[in-house]
Amino acid sequence: MLRIALLMLFRDRAKYMMLIVGLTFCSLLMTQQASVFCGLMLWTSATVRNIGAKVWVFDAKVEQVNEVIPLREIDVTRVRGIPGVEWAVPLYIGIEQARLSDGSFQNVQLVGLDTATFVGRPMEITKGRIEDLRMPDAVIIDQVGVDKFRKKGITIDIGTTFEINDKTARVVALCHANRSFLGQPYVYTTYDRALQFAKPQRKMMSCVLAEPKPEVSAKELADRISKLPGLKAFERDDLFWNTIWWYIKNTGIPISFGTVVLMGVIVGIAIAGQTFYLFILDNLRYLAALKAMGARMPILAAMVFLQSFSVGFVGFGLGVGLTSIFGYKVLKIEQPPFFMPWQVPAFVAVIIILICCFSAAIGLRQIAKLEPAVVFK
């Protein structure tokens, strides 16, 4: 009986293809948009992933890594005085304006690393040496900066100079870093030089990076530091998720992507439901014949669900496959953002299953009302 059900489905090629196309489009739309959303959320936490310190100390009012309220220099000493701190160093993070040789401007994400230890250094130096960062006016720029400058007609390489707030910066190395949310290139230099590049203000230090001693967990150390007046410490994973949840709660990004995903669900239900209903109507005579020969409702229901889940399985596979190809292509150029954790295809699979169940239920409703005598009319 199940083989007959599949033959009925495959031989009606027009409706079979329409069902496959509808569910493929539905799966592709939901998977692609959800993956782009996940990738965009990863961009918001790029600074946390690029720096990688276990404990981050900010002003007590800071909620996520991209909003910085400057601290006093003495706060480094206060953090170092907390029991369980292996070491603590200052960090500067700020968006500054770089002037290119042709007079055009480019905003950059300036990162000032501790001069002695280079804690928070780029994870991958693609050209040059990190040690050269101690040379006068030295900076390291990431590949995003190289690409952006190239579009402006300027080739960035070791030895290239440009200005940051009217002060000369000389490239001593190139690196690869995770792309920031706003797309500004990361420019690394020493902490002291970053303060010279930045516009002066009463308090300049963005945050303190700390490492717990082996016998102390990062979470425990963060709790101890947070008891200091005016300071708030985050364990790295907490800061990562706090940043993502801040953007989810305070921006319209989830609504925008959620609307598109909802459209995918509606399109899937509309196309698959309607087409499958028409498919059942076209085959009512054959189903009535089976019913007249003694086929009971559980058997007929199994046939309908098999037909529905067959097209759902193929549509889901094609949709996720096409999204994977899209992701493979865009990850090479790192835009648009793309990240597909296993939860995304799992979520889409559940939606496709629900659509298939809905479509099968519509067809079963017609079969339940079917009189076997219709086959003799």
Disulfide bonds with the S-S distance in Angstrom:
none
